[in-house]
Amino acid sequence: AGTYYVGGVRERVHVWDSATGNQVCVLSQHYQSVSAVVFSPDSNYLISGGEDGIILVWKFSLVVSAGYMSQFSLFTVPQSIQHECSEARLKFTLSEHALPITSLVCGLGGVRGLLYSASVDHSCKIWDLLRGLCIATIPIEGVATCLATDVL
């Protein structure tokens, strides 16, 4: 357990330990720059959206534990194995947006919660985080650059 902060740098998501300032992990599954990151309210998931139109849902406990394990490894881990480890921490790849992601909001409910996304493709989508499925697409006339939800 601990407190972490994350940020998108180019096509990677960086995770830092707030207590030490040390970088814990770098996730590199996006093909273009990361444009949005959000934690689920229970910190079970770390979710990233990119200019590639892809949303990645990461199991955060696995991200952190793998990051700390690699920091204390006595051996250099080959890039191919790092890639496989990164994929193992990935719970879902959500790719129904056609253009860059502009905003992500994660609702209450833990693993049964909802994720809301907005994109340059003139849509907002609602995702079921339990199944990794889009359950609604809301067309909009313009580009939504930010989202918010209430707790209802």
N, C-alpha and C positions, 0 to 999 in steps of 0.2 A: 504494500500500500504506500501511497505517496501522492504528491501533487506534481503534475506535469503540465507543460505547455507545448504547443505544436505550431508549426508554421510551414507554409508552402514556399519553397525556394526552387524556382524553375519547375521542372517536372517531378520534384521529389517532396515528400512530407518529412520534415525533421521533427524529432521528439526530444525534448530536454527535460531533465529532472529539475524542478523548481528549487529544491533544497540546495543542490550543489552547483547548478548551472551547467552541469555536464550533459553533453549530447548522449542520449541513450540509444537512439536508433534512427536510421534513415530508410524510408519506404520509397521504392522507385518502381511503381507500376503504371504511372501515367505516361502518356506519350507527348503531351504538351504541358504547359505551365499549370500548376495547381492554382485554382481561383477561389476555393472555399474549403474550410475545414470546420468541423463541429464534433463535439462529443455528444453521445447520448446522455440524458440526464443522470443515468445510473453509472456512467463511465464504462459501461460494458463494451461499447463500440466507439471507435474513432472513424469518422466518415470524411472522405475527401472528394471534392469535385474538381474537374479540370476543364481547361480550354479544349480538351479533346472530346468533351461532351460525356465523359464517363464519370460515374460515381462509384467509389470503392468503399466498401464497408469492411473495416478491420476489427478483429477480435482484440481489444486493447490489452487485455492481460497477457495474451500471447506475444503481442508486439513488445511490451515492456520486458517480459521475462527473457525473450530471445535477445533483446538488445543488451541486457545486463550479462547474459551468458557469453555473448560475443566479446564484450569488453574484457572479461577475465579469462578468455581462452588463451592457452599457451601456444596455439597454432594459428597460422593465417588461414582463414576460411576462403577457399576458391570462390570466384565470382559466380560460377554455376550453382554452387551449393547455397550461396547467399540468396540467389534468385529463387531457388526452390523453397527456402525458409520463408521468404517474403510471401510467396504464393500460399504457403501453408497457413499463414496468419490471416489471409484474406477470406472473409466469409462470403461476400457477394460482390459481383461486378454488375452494376446497373447501367445499361447502355441504350436506353430508349430515347434519350435526348439526341437531337441531330446536330446541335451546335453547342458552344461553350456553356458551362454551368456558371450562373451568376450568384446564386445564393443557396444555402442549405439551412434548414431548421429541423431539429429533432424534437418530436413531441414526447410527452410522458408515456410511460408504459413499459419501460425496460425492453426486453427482447420482443415483447408484443406491441411495441410502440410504432409510431408512424414517423416517416421521414418526408419532409416537404422540400421540393427542389424547384428552382427557377432557372430558365435558360434563355439564351439569345434566340432560340428557335420559337419564341412567342408562346411558350407554354409553361405552366406550373404542373408538377406531377406530385402525386401522393403515393408513397411506397409503404408496403407492409414489411417491416423489418424481420418478422418471424420467418416469412417465406421468400423474401427478396423479390417481391413482385410489385409492379405498378398497378395500383387499384383504381386510380383516377387520373385523367389528364384534363387540365383546365386550360382551354385556349384563351389567350389574352391578346389585345390589339397591339400592344407594344412589347418592349423588352422589360421584364421585371428585374430590377437590379438588386432588390433586397426583399426579404420575406420576414414575417413574424407571425406567431400563432398565440392564441390565448390558451388557458389551461382547461377549457371545457372539453 
